């Protein structure tokens, strides 16, 4: 019997960050949904609650901290764990996110092992201790037709 993949919502205005985080999570056998803004994320969550949200703190329109606060204030959504990752080193942002109830806070780019551990701790009753991510890279050496 195939285990159903847990769904994680990745919220970030940066397409490259969404791609990186989503790729990592898919390699770790999670289902991934994405949103580019807090408003889009809240609409997605209202339709189907994910097992976890990974969001940037700085989003267009509503901030990640404000979105987190809205999730935690809604009785039907407050069970959803939220991890914040941001490029900002402003301690006020970290304080706001922590006060709003985030279960993890990382400076981008988050270390994959640390992010995975935070996700596991938030979503699994028995977190996996060891995980191997299959990575294959294609390398071309040389120029043009000589590669």
PyMOL commands that set and color helices and strands:
alter all, ss='L'
color gray80, all
select helices_A, chain A and resi 15-27+38-47+64-73+91-100+112-123+144-146
alter helices_A, ss='H'
color red, helices_A
select strands_A, chain A and resi 7-11+31-35+52-56+81-86+104-107
alter strands_A, ss='S'
color yellow, strands_A
deselect
rebuild
show_as cartoon
